[in-house]
């Protein structure tokens, strides 16, 4: 009997259920370039014929893209596999699900319900991301105030920078901080689409700033990035449906 998570030799007999191969492949290829050993979590998206692919980027941001497909066995449970192995299976046109690696997924997901607090132009998000990259290059080459600074310290400082501050309507509504971590998430994962125009089916090239409890998200035409603004001690049940 095949046991999940016992290694490459323990091949799975289940199908991965991904039908949107091009969309899933684009997501997985970018993810693997950023983190070659990243796990990806497949979960039913809550609507027929759709699967949500979740992953965590090296800078602590969760990203999700919803693609065509559904579990071949009709199961409603989440399955975690190696992103590189699923990408390789899709590239060769296979349908087998890679070995399950559920124990590698150790992060909570945002709750299902979220609300929009702002819509930002895609061009502005690209400008913010480009400015951060330029600052990193300049500081790496010239230092800060004439002093050399480590590459990792520079990167972390830039990622923690509040790129956008949204003030929601209503006197009691707290401001929403959109960090550079989220901006880099949607840009590096290709969620903004082509640089020369909006995604097909989208009249305006905008990105939504969304809030779900203590989570802040950026939802672009091709996917969303989420970041928890404070650590909760409560455990998120696996059956909770995330907002993607």
C-alpha positions in Angstrom: 0.0 0.0 0.0 1.3 3.4 -0.9 2.0 5.7 2.1 2.0 9.5 1.5 5.2 11.3 2.3 7.5 8.3 2.2 9.7 9.6 -0.7 9.8 9.7 -4.4 9.6 5.9 -4.8 6.2 5.8 -3.2 4.3 6.9 -6.4 0.8 8.1 -6.0 -2.1 6.5 -7.8 -4.4 9.5 -7.4 -4.8 12.1 -10.1 -3.8 15.7 -9.3 -7.0 17.1 -10.8 -5.5 20.2 -12.3 -7.1 21.1 -15.6 -5.8 24.6 -16.0 -2.3 23.4 -16.9 -1.1 26.7 -18.4 -2.2 28.8 -15.5 -1.0 26.3 -12.9 2.3 25.9 -14.7 2.9 29.6 -14.7 2.3 29.8 -11.0 4.5 26.8 -10.2 7.3 27.9 -12.5 7.6 31.3 -10.7 7.3 29.6 -7.3 10.0 27.1 -8.0 12.4 29.8 -9.3 11.9 31.6 -6.0 12.1 28.5 -3.8 13.1 25.2 -5.5 11.9 23.1 -2.6 8.6 24.9 -1.9 5.5 22.9 -1.1 2.2 23.8 -2.8 -1.2 23.2 -1.2 -4.1 22.1 -3.5 -7.6 22.8 -2.1 -11.1 23.0 -3.5 -11.8 26.6 -4.3 -15.4 26.4 -3.1 -17.0 26.5 -6.6 -17.3 23.6 -9.0 -14.5 23.1 -11.4 -11.9 25.2 -9.6 -8.8 24.4 -7.5 -6.8 26.9 -5.4 -3.0 26.6 -5.4 -1.5 28.0 -2.2 2.2 28.5 -1.5 4.5 30.5 0.8 7.2 32.7 -0.6 10.6 33.0 1.1 9.7 36.4 2.5 6.7 35.1 4.6 3.9 36.0 2.2 1.2 33.5 1.2 0.2 33.5 -2.5 -2.8 31.8 -4.2 -3.9 31.3 -7.7 -7.2 29.6 -8.6 -7.2 27.4 -11.7 -9.5 25.1 -13.5 -9.8 21.6 -12.0 -11.1 19.6 -9.2 -10.1 16.6 -7.2 -10.5 13.5 -9.4 -11.9 11.5 -6.5 -14.3 14.2 -5.4 -12.5 14.7 -2.1 -12.9 18.0 -0.3 -9.6 17.7 1.7 -6.5 19.7 1.1 -3.4 18.0 -0.4 0.2 19.3 -0.2 2.8 18.2 -2.7 6.2 19.4 -3.8 5.8 22.3 -6.3 8.7 21.1 -8.5 7.2 17.6 -8.7 3.8 18.9 -9.7 5.3 21.2 -12.2 7.3 18.4 -13.8 4.1 16.2 -14.0 2.2 19.0 -15.7 5.1 19.7 -18.2 5.1 16.1 -19.3 1.4 16.0 -19.7 0.9 13.5 -16.8 -2.1 13.3 -14.5 -0.6 11.5 -11.5 -0.5 13.4 -8.2 3.0 13.6 -6.7 3.7 12.1 -3.3 1.7 13.8 -0.6 3.8 15.9 1.7 1.1 17.3 4.0 3.4 17.6 7.0 5.5 20.2 5.1 2.6 22.7 5.3 2.9 24.5 8.6 1.1 27.9 8.1 -2.4 29.1 8.7 -4.5 30.5 5.9 -6.6 33.7 5.8 -10.3 33.3 6.5 -12.8 32.9 3.7 -14.5 36.2 4.0 -12.7 39.4 3.1 -13.6 43.0 2.2 -12.2 45.4 -0.2 -10.8 48.7 1.2 -9.1 50.2 -1.8 -8.3 49.6 -5.5 -4.8 50.6 -6.7 -3.6 51.0 -10.3 -1.4 48.3 -11.5 1.0 50.8 -12.8 1.5 52.3 -9.3 2.2 48.8 -7.9 4.8 48.3 -10.6 6.4 51.7 -9.8 6.6 50.9 -6.1 8.3 47.5 -6.8 10.7 49.1 -9.3 11.6 51.8 -6.9 12.4 49.3 -4.2 14.6 47.3 -6.5 16.4 50.4 -7.5 17.0 51.4 -3.8 18.3 47.9 -3.1 20.8 48.1 -6.0 22.0 51.6 -5.0 22.4 50.7 -1.4 24.2 47.5 -2.2 26.7 49.3 -4.4 27.1 52.6 -2.5 26.0 51.7 1.1 23.8 53.8 3.3 25.1 57.2 4.5 28.5 56.1 3.3 28.5 52.8 5.3 28.3 49.3 3.9 25.2 47.4 4.8 24.6 43.7 4.5 22.4 42.5 1.6 20.1 40.6 3.8 19.6 43.6 6.2 18.8 45.8 3.3 16.4 43.4 1.8 14.5 42.9 5.1 14.3 46.6 5.7 12.8 47.2 2.3 10.4 44.3 2.6 9.1 45.6 5.9 8.6 49.1 4.5 5.0 50.2 4.4 4.5 50.9 0.7 0.9 52.0 0.8 -1.2 53.3 3.7 -5.0 53.0 3.1 -7.4 55.0 5.3 -10.8 53.3 5.0 -14.0 55.2 5.2 -15.4 55.6 8.7 -14.0 57.4 11.8 -13.4 54.1 13.7 -11.7 52.2 10.8 -8.0 51.8 11.4 -5.5 52.4 8.6 -4.5 49.4 6.5 -0.8 49.0 5.9 0.3 47.4 2.7 4.0 46.3 3.1 6.5 45.9 0.3 6.3 42.1 1.1 2.8 42.1 -0.5 3.8 44.3 -3.4 6.8 42.0 -4.2 4.5 39.0 -3.9 2.1 40.0 -6.6 4.8 41.3 -8.8 7.2 38.4 -8.6 4.5 35.9 -9.0 3.2 37.5 -12.2 -0.3 38.3 -10.7 -0.4 41.7 -12.4 -0.4 40.4 -15.9 1.4 41.9 -18.8 3.1 45.3 -18.3 1.4 46.7 -21.4 -2.2 46.4 -20.4 -4.9 44.8 -18.2 -5.6 41.1 -18.1 -8.2 39.8 -20.6 -11.7 40.2 -19.2 -10.6 43.0 -16.9 -11.7 46.5 -17.9 -9.3 48.3 -15.5 -5.8 47.4 -14.5 -6.2 47.5 -10.8 -5.3 45.6 -7.7 -7.6 45.3 -4.7 -6.5 45.9 -1.2 -8.5 43.4 0.9 -8.7 42.7 4.6 -9.8 39.5 6.3 -9.4 39.7 10.1 -5.8 40.3 10.8 -4.8 39.5 7.3 -4.1 42.1 4.5 -4.1 41.0 0.9 -3.4 42.3 -2.6 -5.6 40.7 -5.2 -4.5 41.1 -8.8 -6.0 39.8 -12.0 -4.1 36.5 -11.8 -3.8 35.8 -8.1 -3.5 37.2 -4.6 -0.9 37.7 -1.9 -1.7 37.6 1.8 0.2 38.6 4.9 -0.9 38.2 8.5 -0.4 41.5 10.4 -0.3 40.0 13.8 0.2 36.5 15.2 -2.8 34.7 16.4 -2.5 32.0 19.0 -5.6 30.2 17.7 -5.1 27.2 15.4 -6.7 27.5 11.9 -8.7 24.4 11.1 -7.8 22.6 7.9 -11.4 22.7 6.8 -11.5 26.5 6.8 -12.0 27.9 3.3 -9.5 30.7 2.6 -10.1 33.7 0.5 -8.3 33.6 -2.7 
